[in-house]
Amino acid sequence: MKTRTALLLMVALIVISSGTSSAQVTPFTPCDPGVSLQSGTITHDLSREGTSPHVVHGAIDYYIGGPCGSMTVNIGIRTPTNWITETKVNGYVVKNGDAIGLTTFQTPIEVTATPNTTKNGIDSFCIYIYQGTNGLGFQCLILVTTDQSDVSGDLPIPNITVEPNPSANYIFVRGLNNTPTGYRYEIYSSNGAEVRHGMLPTDARINVKDLSSGSYRLILFDAKRTITNIAFTILH
């Protein structure tokens, strides 16, 4: 009787041990798709590039297998004002609201953006994926047009940095050769929305403490050209 009890106990321990080990090595498999583009900013020099198009590649990343089967999502596209864009998903042109099926690990995206303006400016393009009212993922492109035709070829563009980066309260623009007076700045969030603009003060300090934590881009201009387009992060 004791031998039989000991044998049953040993079998139970083996089963429990095997189940625990299996649970530890089973990977977590997220089923939410996401959008990834290989570039976040396009800068187009109108004086040199004319109206040549820019092509950015990316993908909708989605795990197929395990608990994650194929799914259908809708495409949302935010079109820029001063650029002409065409979006292809899996080789087919898509429009805002189109439905697509996700059946592979990566569904390729191709975005072609062509400037449709003769002026300096900043615009944005965004692509979203959603089901009903549930947003699943998105990414945006910052689209910058500049005209450097009247800038002397031997006039160097200064090496600009933002400090501190990440920042919580203020950022300082470093690297300007002369006094910052006369420079205009614009700050854009990761979704392409302008959140701040103005003239750079003499101490080159910009207050960002009321902005939410996240990724941003600082665009700096002088009277004739775009000086810099630099990324920075806010962490509170």
N, C-alpha and C positions, 0 to 999 in steps of 0.2 A: 504493500500500500504506500509506504514511504517512497519507494523507488518510483512508482507511477506518479505520485504527486510532484516529486522533484523533476521528473521528465516533462510533465505538463508546464511547470513553472519555467523551465529552460526554453521550451517552445514559445511561450508567451513573451519572454524577454527578447528572443530573437525577432519575433514579429514586430514588437514595439520599436526595437532598435532599427530594424530595416525601414519602418515607416518614417521614423525621425530622420534618418540619413537621407532618404529620398526627398523629404520636404526641404532639407537644407540645400540640396544641389539643384532643385527646380528653379530656373530663372524666372524673374518677374517679366511679363511680356505686356508692355503698354499697348493699348489698342487705339489711342487717340492719334490721328494723323497730324503732321506739321508741315509747314512750308519753309523751304530753304532756298535762297538765291545766292549765287556766287559773288555778287557785288551788292553794296549798299548805296553807292553813289556813282552817278555818271556826270562828268564835267566835260562840256562841249565848248570848244573855242570856235566861235562863229567866223572869225577872220581866217582861220586855217582849214577848218573841216567842212565848211559849207553846210550842206544839209545831209551829210552822210549819216546813216543809221548806226545805232549801237545795239549789240545783241548781248543779252545776259541770260545765262543758263541756270537752271535750278531743278528742284524736284519736290514732289509731295511724298514725304517719307511716311510709310505705314507698314506695320508688321502684319504679315499674312502667315497664319499658322497658329497652332494651339487654339486658344479661345478667340483669336481674332480672325474672323472670316472676311470675305470680300464685302465691301460696303459702297453705297452711293452717296456722294456729297454734292453740294452746289458750289459753284465758283462765283465769288464776288470780285469785281474789278473797280477800283477807283481810278478814273482816267485823269491825267493831267490837263491843265488848261492850254498850255503852249507847246505841247509835244503830241505827236501822233504815235500811238502805240498799237501793237498787235501781240496778242498772247496765244501761244499754242500749248496745249496740254496733250502729251502723248502723240505729238505730231499733228494735232487737229486744232484749228482756230476756234477759240471759245469766246463767248460774250458773257457779260454780267448776267448771272442767274442760271447759266447752263448747268446741267447735271452731268456728272461723270462717275464712272465706276472705278474703284480702287481694287485692283486684283493682283498687284505686284508689290514688291518691297519698296521700289522707288518709281513713281510715275513722273517722267521728265517734263519740265516746264521750259519754254523759250519765250523770252520777252524781247521784242524789237521796239526800240524807242528812237524816233526821229524828231529833232527840234522843228517847231513850226513858228519861229519868232525871229526877229532881227535885234532883239534887245537883251541886255543882261537880265537875269532873273533866276528864281529858284522855284521849282515845282515838285510834285511827287506823284508816284504811281504806287498803288497797293494792290495786292492780290490776297483774297481771303478764301477760306473753305469753311462751310457751315452746313448744318442740317437743321431745317426749321429755323428756330430762333437761337440755336446753340452754335456759337462760334467755336471752331475747332483749331484754327491756326491762321496766321497771316504774316506777311512780310512786305516792306515798302522799299522803294528806290527813291533817293533824293536826286532830282534832275536839275543840274546847274548849267546855265548858258552864260558865257562871257565873251567879250570882244576885246582882244588884246592888240588889234591892228595899229593903234596909235601909241603903243607902249614901246619905248626904246628897247631894242634887242639886248643891249648891254646893261639894262636895269635889272638887277637881281631881285628875285622874290625872296623876302626874308624867311628864315627858318623859324616858324612860329610854334610855340608850345603853350599848353594850358596847365597851370599849376594852382592848387594841387589837383591831382586826377587819380582817384575819385575825389570829389569835393562834397561838402555838406552845406556850406553857407555862401562862399564866394569863390570865383575863379579869377586868376590873374593871367592876362595875355602877355607872354614873354617872347622876346626876339625881334620886336620892332626896332628899327635903327634910330628913329627919331621920336619925338614926343607923340603919344597916341592921338593927339588932337587931329580931327579930320577923318578918322576911320569910322565907318558904320559897321555895326554887327547885327547878325540875325541868328537866333537859336531855334533849332528844329528838334522835335521829339522823334522817337524811333518810327512813328507812324506817318511822318512827313508833315505834321502840323507845326506851324510857327507859334512858338510860345513866348518869345521875347525879341525885341529889336530896339535899336537906339544908336546913339553916338557913343563911341568908346570914351570913357572919362580919362582925364589926364593921368590918373594913377593906374589905368588899364585894369581896373577891378570891376567885375560884373556880379551883381547880387543874384544868387540862384537858390537862396534858402527856402523860398516858397514853392519851388518846383518839386514835383514828386520824384522819388528815387527811380532811376532808369538810365537809359542810354540817350545821348543827345549829340547833335552836331552844331559846331560853331562856324558860321560863315562870316568872313571879315573882308570888307571892301575898302579900297581907297577911291579916289575920284575917277580912276580909269579902269580898274581891274579887280578881279577877285584875288585877294591876298592869300587866303587859306580856307580850307574846308576840313576841319579837324574834329575827331570824335572825342567825347569825354563822358564821364559817368558821374551821376549824383547818387550818393548813399547817405541816408539819414539814420 
